[in-house]
Amino acid sequence: MTTPQVVLYTVLVLVNVMAMLAWVAVARRRQLRERASWADGVIGAVTNFLDTLGIGSYAQITALFKLRGRPADELIPGTLNVGSTLPAFVGSLLFFGAIPVEPALR
């Protein structure tokens, strides 16, 4: 593994760990009323898989949230950002490791 790759992976891990720690701190401080259910997990898994295929996930997640009436409309943007952090992080590590890219573009 080259030095730029190590730097990239290190930065990705640090940024995402900090984002997750910040989310946990805010969730504990605000004592959130609603907890994620198994249906939320299924929605996230299916839509993030579709996102990996290039379809996108925010529109589908928003539509499914609106159909279920949960979470409240004002919480949807933040929920989308927080809920997509971990899958995007894992996906980026997998793609960076699996797809060879020429380091120097000409």
C-alpha positions, -999 to +999 in steps of 0.1 A: +000+000+000+014+034-010+017+064+013-011+083-003-034+054+002-025+051+038-032+088+043-065+085+025-076+056+046-065+072+078-084+104+070-115+085+060-114+065+093-108+096+114-135+117+099-161+089+101-152+080+137-155+116+147-189+119+129-202+088+147-189+100+181-206+133+176-238+116+167-237+095+198-230+125+220-259+145+205-282+115+208-274+110+245-276+147+253-310+152+236-325+119+248-342+112+215-378+102+217-379+079+187-357+049+183-348+032+150-369+000+143-361-030+122-381-015+094-357+015+094-328-009+091-344-027+061-351+006+044-315+017+049-301-016+037-322-018+005-318+019-004-280+020+003-276-011-019-295+007-046-272+037-040-242+015-046-257+005-080-259+042-089-296+047-084-293+070-054-309+066-020-321+099-006-353+101-028-363+065-019-356+070+018-375+102+018-405+087+000-406+057+024-403+080+054-432+100+041-453+069+035-447+057+070-452+091+086-420+087+105-398+106+113-412+141+115-407+161+083-383+185+099-360+156+110-358+140+076-327+159+063-306+152+093-318+116+095-307+112+059-272+126+066-266+106+098-281+074+084-260+075+053-227+082+070-218+046+080-228+029+047-210+055+027-179+051+048-179+013+045-186+015+008-158+039+002-133+017+020-145-013+000-144+004-033-110+020-027-096-014-018-113-034-046-110-010-076-075-003-088-069+034-098-038+049-113-024+072-087-010+097-112-035+111-138-019+124-170 
